């Protein structure tokens, strides 16, 4: 395109990649120099070729300063190694595509994102309190503490249960893709006389048996929940 310095033979605007196919004679290919040395008026032609090489280097610098990738292909390479040339261009296009995706990734912001942890007891005597209400992508755990001996569940109502909730959220991965994490209701029915330690373990077992990206540990009457990126 004429608007791009040097007028590359092929250009990929989205990846800012300029591809030049340089004639071996006109641009001074070293591999072909012996076979293509001018037989007449050699001083004139050699000087012209040197000017072309100098211009090529200046164009490379100008393009790279403007954020472009530059690939130069010798004329003889098209016939000898076409597959390698295609692979080189594809590899560069893929690399630039990945760079473009990750430009919006801010680890400080994305690692701080996560699920809000909420909890509620429907038992008369056993209670639960959230002590750390955010389970972050970066590894900060959510925490809850259970107290009191359970009255327990006697019928089909919600009475005698404790529930945890992890909210829905989304975040960006380092490769630029967006992951949507669904919300999760984590219930447990209490037995009469159930201890805080037993309830914490029941909740942790429920979480660890699930397929959601969370893992939990129980210590006495406390539960800790962490996010595990898959």
PELINZI-V147597 format. One record per backbone hydrogen bond with DSSP energy under -1.0 kcal/mol. NH is the residue of the N-H (numbers start at 0). CO is the residue of the C=O. Records with the same first field share a line. If there is no record, write none. Layout:
BEGIN
NH = CO  CO
END
This chain:
BEGIN
3 = 0
6 = 3
9 = 18
11 = 16
16 = 11
17 = 68
18 = 9
19 = 70
21 = 72
26 = 22
28 = 23
35 = 31
44 = 40
45 = 41
46 = 42
47 = 43
48 = 44
49 = 45
50 = 46
51 = 47
52 = 48
53 = 49
54 = 50
55 = 51
56 = 52
57 = 53
58 = 54
59 = 55
60 = 56
61 = 57
62 = 58
63 = 59
64 = 60
65 = 61
66 = 63
67 = 62
68 = 15
70 = 17
72 = 19
74 = 21
76 = 73
79 = 75
80 = 76
84 = 80
85 = 81
86 = 82
87 = 83
88 = 84
89 = 85
90 = 86
91 = 87
92 = 88
93 = 89
94 = 90
95 = 91
96 = 92
97 = 93
98 = 94
99 = 95
100 = 96
101 = 97
104 = 101
109 = 105
110 = 106
112 = 109
114 = 134
116 = 132
117 = 164
119 = 162
121 = 160
126 = 146
128 = 144
130 = 142
131 = 142
134 = 114
135 = 139
136 = 112
137 = 110
138 = 135
141 = 224
142 = 131
143 = 222
144 = 128
145 = 220
146 = 126
149 = 193
152 = 189
159 = 121
161 = 187
162 = 119
163 = 185
164 = 117
165 = 183
166 = 115
168 = 180
170 = 178
172 = 176
175 = 172
178 = 170
180 = 168
183 = 165
185 = 163
187 = 161
189 = 159
192 = 149
193 = 190
198 = 194
199 = 195
200 = 196
201 = 197
202 = 198
203 = 199
204 = 200
205 = 201
206 = 202
207 = 203
208 = 204
209 = 206
213 = 211
214 = 225
216 = 223
218 = 221
221 = 218
222 = 143
223 = 216
224 = 141
225 = 214
227 = 212
END
